[in-house]
């Protein structure tokens, strides 16, 4: 991920082979994403300040189809 304010790249290490969707927080302090691991999907968040991620919920592949946009902003 690129931090334009500080002109640096940030690496976030997460155990997923694919990121299906990214959701941006209006405050810019965290993002959420749907990650794929071994054909399982999980909704996760990453704290952009400390780089820690957590799993919010496991998802079914059918749930992924309900998201029509590649990115979504949440409040």
Backbone as JSON Lines, residues from 0, in Angstrom:
{"i":0,"aa":"X","n":[0.84,-1.16,0.0],"ca":[0.0,0.0,0.0],"c":[0.89,1.24,0.0]}
{"i":1,"aa":"X","n":[0.49,2.25,-0.76],"ca":[1.29,3.46,-0.86],"c":[0.71,4.56,0.01]}
{"i":2,"aa":"X","n":[1.54,5.17,0.85],"ca":[1.17,6.28,1.71],"c":[1.61,7.56,1.01]}
{"i":3,"aa":"X","n":[0.68,8.23,0.33],"ca":[1.02,9.42,-0.45],"c":[1.43,10.59,0.43]}
{"i":4,"aa":"X","n":[0.88,10.67,1.62],"ca":[1.21,11.77,2.52],"c":[2.68,11.76,2.92]}
{"i":5,"aa":"X","n":[3.21,10.56,3.16],"ca":[4.61,10.43,3.59],"c":[5.52,9.9,2.48]}
{"i":6,"aa":"X","n":[4.96,9.64,1.31],"ca":[5.72,9.17,0.16],"c":[6.48,7.87,0.45]}
{"i":7,"aa":"X","n":[5.8,6.91,1.09],"ca":[6.41,5.61,1.39],"c":[5.42,4.49,1.1]}
{"i":8,"aa":"X","n":[5.97,3.31,0.86],"ca":[5.15,2.11,0.72],"c":[5.08,1.41,2.07]}
{"i":9,"aa":"X","n":[3.9,0.86,2.38],"ca":[3.71,0.12,3.61],"c":[3.34,-1.31,3.25]}
{"i":10,"aa":"X","n":[3.99,-2.27,3.87],"ca":[3.65,-3.67,3.69],"c":[2.83,-4.14,4.87]}
{"i":11,"aa":"X","n":[1.76,-4.83,4.58],"ca":[0.95,-5.44,5.61],"c":[0.94,-6.94,5.33]}
{"i":12,"aa":"X","n":[1.44,-7.71,6.25],"ca":[1.54,-9.15,6.06],"c":[0.28,-9.83,6.58]}
{"i":13,"aa":"X","n":[-0.45,-10.41,5.66],"ca":[-1.66,-11.14,6.0],"c":[-1.6,-12.5,5.31]}
{"i":14,"aa":"X","n":[-2.19,-13.52,5.9],"ca":[-2.06,-14.89,5.37],"c":[-3.08,-15.24,4.29]}
{"i":15,"aa":"X","n":[-3.23,-14.39,3.3],"ca":[-4.22,-14.63,2.26],"c":[-3.56,-14.7,0.89]}
{"i":16,"aa":"X","n":[-4.11,-15.54,0.02],"ca":[-3.56,-15.66,-1.33],"c":[-4.17,-14.64,-2.27]}
{"i":17,"aa":"X","n":[-5.28,-14.05,-1.88],"ca":[-5.97,-13.12,-2.74],"c":[-6.76,-12.14,-1.88]}
{"i":18,"aa":"X","n":[-6.86,-10.91,-2.32],"ca":[-7.74,-9.93,-1.68],"c":[-8.85,-9.64,-2.68]}
{"i":19,"aa":"X","n":[-10.08,-10.04,-2.33],"ca":[-11.19,-9.94,-3.26],"c":[-11.8,-8.54,-3.29]}
{"i":20,"aa":"X","n":[-11.91,-7.88,-2.17],"ca":[-12.51,-6.54,-2.07],"c":[-11.77,-5.75,-1.0]}
{"i":21,"aa":"X","n":[-11.75,-4.43,-1.18],"ca":[-11.17,-3.52,-0.18],"c":[-12.21,-2.47,0.17]}
{"i":22,"aa":"X","n":[-12.34,-2.18,1.45],"ca":[-13.28,-1.18,1.95],"c":[-12.49,-0.1,2.68]}
{"i":23,"aa":"X","n":[-12.65,1.15,2.29],"ca":[-11.9,2.26,2.89],"c":[-12.71,2.94,3.96]}
{"i":24,"aa":"X","n":[-12.08,3.27,5.07],"ca":[-12.71,3.99,6.17],"c":[-12.55,5.48,5.92]}
{"i":25,"aa":"X","n":[-13.59,6.26,6.14],"ca":[-13.53,7.71,5.93],"c":[-12.43,8.38,6.74]}
{"i":26,"aa":"X","n":[-12.15,7.87,7.93],"ca":[-11.14,8.47,8.8],"c":[-9.73,8.17,8.33]}
{"i":27,"aa":"X","n":[-9.56,7.14,7.5],"ca":[-8.24,6.78,7.0],"c":[-7.37,6.06,8.01]}
{"i":28,"aa":"X","n":[-7.96,5.59,9.12],"ca":[-7.17,4.93,10.14],"c":[-7.14,3.41,9.99]}
{"i":29,"aa":"X","n":[-8.01,2.87,9.16],"ca":[-8.05,1.43,8.95],"c":[-8.75,1.11,7.63]}
{"i":30,"aa":"X","n":[-8.5,-0.08,7.16],"ca":[-9.22,-0.58,6.0],"c":[-9.79,-1.94,6.36]}
{"i":31,"aa":"X","n":[-10.78,-2.33,5.62],"ca":[-11.31,-3.68,5.72],"c":[-11.13,-4.33,4.36]}
{"i":32,"aa":"X","n":[-11.01,-5.63,4.36],"ca":[-10.86,-6.33,3.09],"c":[-11.42,-7.73,3.23]}
{"i":33,"aa":"X","n":[-11.73,-8.31,2.09],"ca":[-12.13,-9.71,2.05],"c":[-10.95,-10.48,1.5]}
{"i":34,"aa":"X","n":[-10.44,-11.39,2.31],"ca":[-9.28,-12.18,1.92],"c":[-9.67,-13.62,1.65]}
{"i":35,"aa":"X","n":[-8.97,-14.24,0.71],"ca":[-9.22,-15.64,0.38],"c":[-8.03,-16.49,0.83]}
{"i":36,"aa":"X","n":[-8.35,-17.58,1.52],"ca":[-7.32,-18.51,1.99],"c":[-7.89,-19.92,1.87]}
{"i":37,"aa":"X","n":[-7.24,-20.75,1.06],"ca":[-7.69,-22.14,0.89],"c":[-9.17,-22.23,0.5]}
{"i":38,"aa":"X","n":[-9.6,-21.36,-0.41],"ca":[-10.98,-21.31,-0.9],"c":[-11.97,-20.84,0.15]}
{"i":39,"aa":"X","n":[-11.5,-20.35,1.29],"ca":[-12.36,-19.76,2.3],"c":[-12.19,-18.25,2.23]}
{"i":40,"aa":"X","n":[-13.26,-17.52,2.54],"ca":[-13.22,-16.07,2.51],"c":[-13.49,-15.52,3.91]}
{"i":41,"aa":"X","n":[-12.74,-14.46,4.27],"ca":[-12.92,-13.81,5.56],"c":[-12.94,-12.3,5.39]}
{"i":42,"aa":"X","n":[-13.82,-11.66,6.14],"ca":[-13.83,-10.21,6.21],"c":[-12.89,-9.81,7.34]}
{"i":43,"aa":"X","n":[-11.89,-8.96,7.02],"ca":[-10.86,-8.59,7.99],"c":[-10.68,-7.08,8.02]}
{"i":44,"aa":"X","n":[-10.06,-6.59,9.07],"ca":[-9.67,-5.19,9.15],"c":[-8.18,-5.1,9.43]}
{"i":45,"aa":"X","n":[-7.57,-4.0,8.98],"ca":[-6.17,-3.7,9.29],"c":[-6.11,-2.3,9.87]}
{"i":46,"aa":"X","n":[-5.46,-2.18,11.03],"ca":[-5.18,-0.88,11.62],"c":[-3.96,-0.33,10.89]}
{"i":47,"aa":"X","n":[-4.12,0.77,10.18],"ca":[-3.02,1.3,9.37],"c":[-1.88,1.88,10.19]}
{"i":48,"aa":"X","n":[-2.13,2.18,11.45],"ca":[-1.06,2.73,12.3],"c":[-0.11,1.65,12.81]}
{"i":49,"aa":"X","n":[-0.68,0.51,13.23],"ca":[0.19,-0.53,13.79],"c":[0.28,-1.77,12.91]}
{"i":50,"aa":"X","n":[-0.47,-1.83,11.83],"ca":[-0.38,-2.94,10.88],"c":[-1.04,-4.23,11.33]}
{"i":51,"aa":"X","n":[-1.74,-4.21,12.46],"ca":[-2.37,-5.43,12.95],"c":[-3.7,-5.66,12.24]}
{"i":52,"aa":"X","n":[-3.94,-6.91,11.92],"ca":[-5.21,-7.24,11.29],"c":[-6.0,-8.19,12.17]}
{"i":53,"aa":"X","n":[-7.29,-8.21,11.96],"ca":[-8.14,-9.13,12.7],"c":[-9.27,-9.61,11.78]}
{"i":54,"aa":"X","n":[-9.74,-10.81,12.05],"ca":[-10.84,-11.39,11.29],"c":[-12.14,-10.94,11.93]}
{"i":55,"aa":"X","n":[-13.03,-10.37,11.13],"ca":[-14.32,-9.91,11.61],"c":[-15.36,-11.02,11.47]}
{"i":56,"aa":"X","n":[-15.34,-11.68,10.31],"ca":[-16.35,-12.68,10.03],"c":[-15.91,-13.57,8.89]}
{"i":57,"aa":"X","n":[-16.3,-14.83,8.93],"ca":[-16.08,-15.73,7.8],"c":[-17.24,-15.54,6.83]}
{"i":58,"aa":"X","n":[-16.95,-15.65,5.53],"ca":[-17.96,-15.43,4.5],"c":[-18.08,-16.64,3.58]}
{"i":59,"aa":"X","n":[-19.26,-16.81,3.02],"ca":[-19.48,-17.81,2.0],"c":[-19.16,-17.2,0.64]}
{"i":60,"aa":"X","n":[-18.73,-18.0,-0.34],"ca":[-18.47,-17.46,-1.68],"c":[-19.68,-16.71,-2.26]}
{"i":61,"aa":"X","n":[-20.89,-17.14,-1.9],"ca":[-22.1,-16.46,-2.38],"c":[-22.18,-15.03,-1.82]}
{"i":62,"aa":"X","n":[-21.64,-14.83,-0.62],"ca":[-21.67,-13.49,-0.01],"c":[-20.82,-12.51,-0.81]}
{"i":63,"aa":"X","n":[-19.75,-12.99,-1.42],"ca":[-18.84,-12.12,-2.17],"c":[-19.55,-11.53,-3.37]}
{"i":64,"aa":"X","n":[-20.43,-12.28,-3.99],"ca":[-21.14,-11.81,-5.18],"c":[-22.05,-10.63,-4.87]}
{"i":65,"aa":"X","n":[-22.45,-10.46,-3.61],"ca":[-23.36,-9.37,-3.25],"c":[-22.68,-8.01,-3.28]}
{"i":66,"aa":"X","n":[-21.35,-7.98,-3.29],"ca":[-20.62,-6.72,-3.37],"c":[-20.38,-6.4,-4.84]}
{"i":67,"aa":"X","n":[-21.01,-5.34,-5.33],"ca":[-20.93,-5.04,-6.76],"c":[-19.74,-4.15,-7.11]}
{"i":68,"aa":"X","n":[-19.2,-3.42,-6.16],"ca":[-18.08,-2.51,-6.42],"c":[-16.77,-3.15,-6.01]}
{"i":69,"aa":"X","n":[-15.67,-2.7,-6.61],"ca":[-14.35,-3.2,-6.23],"c":[-13.89,-2.57,-4.92]}
{"i":70,"aa":"X","n":[-14.39,-1.4,-4.6],"ca":[-14.04,-0.76,-3.34],"c":[-15.28,-0.05,-2.81]}
{"i":71,"aa":"X","n":[-15.38,0.04,-1.51],"ca":[-16.53,0.67,-0.85],"c":[-15.98,1.52,0.29]}
{"i":72,"aa":"X","n":[-16.54,2.7,0.47],"ca":[-16.16,3.56,1.59],"c":[-17.22,3.39,2.69]}
{"i":73,"aa":"X","n":[-16.77,3.16,3.92],"ca":[-17.72,3.06,5.01],"c":[-17.43,4.12,6.05]}
{"i":74,"aa":"X","n":[-18.43,4.43,6.84],"ca":[-18.3,5.47,7.88],"c":[-18.24,4.84,9.23]}
